[in-house]
Amino acid sequence: MKTKNNKTKKSISVWLVLNDKKKKEVFVLQKRSSNEKFSPFICQPTWAGKVEKNETIEDAIKRECQEELGDNFKKNFNFSSLSFISSETYSLKGENRESFNYLGEITKKQLLLAKIHKDAENNFVFTDKNCEIFSLKSKKNPKENIVLFNDQYKVLKNLINAPR
């Protein structure tokens, strides 16, 4: 497959598990806004985004956190608790891409500090091993189902199925 250039575009995805004594292994997702031109209603990690030119992965994680969840959440989140889980390479629209995936835990109290940005639906989506999730290629209606981009679906499936 030909690509437009050899420059790989990088992105980060931060997957958070809700640490709740009543429920185990509940992943916190955002759902893209109905106003999004590209793939509205698709679910994504707790926060995600591109790595800007001359930006480190760590700086992108913090910047995207602030942009998507607000100052208050960022100030109260322990970034050193994140652990690297994988990187995924893929091609999108003829461009090489690489996504760096991180996993962390969050309490319900911490989650209440988040102010979801305008490009997402107003509430988080919660999923666990008992919920059905689908990849974009499944052609399921993302308005009515938990549908993720193909690369993110793969990561979440692995997280859900990983022994802990």
Secondary structure, 3 states (H helix, E strand, C coil): CCCCCCCCEEEEEEEEEECCCCCCCEEEEEEECCCCCCCCCCEECCEEEECCCCCCHHHHHHHHHHHHHCHHHHHCCCHHHCEEEEEEEEEECCEEEEEEEEEEEECHHHHCCCCCCCCECCCCEEECCCCCEEEHHHCCCCCCCEEECHHHHHHHHHHHHCCC
